[in-house]
Amino acid sequence: MDVFLALLTSFLWAVTSIINAKTIARVDPITAAFGSTVFGGLLLIPVVVLSGESSTIASLGVYPVLFFALAGLVNNVLARTSVYVSVQRLGVLVTFPIASTGILIAPLAAALVFAEQLTPRLGFGVVLVFVGIVLAVRAR
């Protein structure tokens, strides 16, 4: 189930990239980032309430809230606006393979920050994906 969720995430991000490209053709990237962040947040409210997690959220302390705020700033403001500008200037075919190089950063960060084990097999897989991304971008 966990691997399925990871694959589903990848698929949904791919669908999102197509939706974003259509949106950015009509509005500027900052407006698109604002709209997707606001509407995404509003649509998440019923999910939180229906899942029963609203009491958990209400009981969060200052420390988690600060980290959520930082993550929101980095993801919803900086990264989203950057990717929208990139899609507008480079297109989906170039932007998303390059943006996918986060696959290199996440395992290294997890190993450094959370002391997760970076196995040779995972490292080899990361290198293969990176080479694929470089080949895809250079093919353009």
Residue pairs with C-beta under 8 A, 6 or more apart in sequence:
14 96
17 87
17 92
17 95
17 96
18 92
20 32
20 36
20 83
20 84
20 87
20 92
21 87
21 91
21 92
23 32
23 35
23 36
24 32
24 84
24 87
24 88
27 35
29 81
29 84
29 85
29 87
29 88
30 81
30 84
32 84
33 76
33 77
33 80
33 81
33 84
36 80
37 76
37 77
37 80
40 76
48 54
48 57
60 68
83 95
83 99
86 94
86 95
86 98
86 99
87 95
93 140
94 137
94 140
97 133
97 136
97 137
98 133
98 137
100 129
100 133
101 130
101 133
103 126
103 129
103 130
104 126
104 129
104 130
107 116
107 118
107 122
107 123
107 126
108 118
110 116
110 118
111 117
111 118
